[in-house]
Amino acid sequence: MSRAEQLEQALAALEQRIAAACAAAGRAREEVTLVAVTKTHPAGDCALLRDLGVRDLGENRDQEAKAKAAEVDGVRWHFVGGLQTNKAASVASYADVVHSVDRPALVAALSKGAGKAGRHLDVLLQVSLDGDPDRGGALPADVPVLAEAAAAAAGLRLAGVMAVAPLGADPALAFAQLAEVAARLREDHQDATALSAGMSGDLEQAVQIGATHLRVGTALLGRRPPPIR
Ligand SMILES: *Cc1c(COP(=O)(O)O)cnc(C)c1O
């Protein structure tokens, strides 16, 4: 089977899963955006997915993402990984959405980079659901101040929140906590409606609590080859 056929089959199976999850949650499929996380897979896979109709692709390393964004057009690029401040300007030059904004210094750096590039970015605030900031994410208590910074930053639009379910935790409980943080955020920022949650293993639980963006890698592209260095 060709890679194109492989991806087509995996996408059809994934679409069935998403449709079933939406039906179970009483939600419309159109409320949920699939972000295909293509990290470590070749740019050719990105182009194949685009040609199959996947319009949102996610990456987690600047160098790799930048190269793919230069090679593959016609998609929206989502940056979903931990981001060093010194890489922010580069990411701002090609990304459309950054899901991993977790500290004020990163807001400032992305804003500056967006300004330099003459671009606008949607930003999601990454929330830590296990209280371990080493794994990325702002503590829920720090979200309001971070949100104010993002909302006020030139070139950035505060779009919502993102989280990864903690290892070993019940994703349904973790995502319910995220949904609460999201609801509180919308009290002050009505347009910050994006809720990025759910990966290959827990997308059903994410759809159940109202996720608007699913970040799916393995279930679509298969196991990841070792990172490109
Ligand atoms: C790799 C990655 C994903 C995709 O994970 P899968 O389990 O392969 O679907 C989603 N979100 C983030 C932040 C990632 O780094």
The ligand as an ORCA input file, in Angstrom:
! r2SCAN-3c Opt
* xyz 0 1
  C       2.986     14.803     19.776
  C       1.911     15.640     20.337
  C       0.556     15.345     20.082
  C       0.103     14.124     19.293
  O       0.189     13.008     20.120
  P      -0.308     11.550     19.618
  O      -0.431     10.788     20.897
  O       0.749     11.016     18.724
  O      -1.601     11.729     18.939
  C      -0.394     16.207     20.596
  N      -0.054     17.285     21.328
  C       1.222     17.608     21.589
  C       1.524     18.803     22.411
  C       2.248     16.791     21.108
  O       3.516     17.103     21.388
*
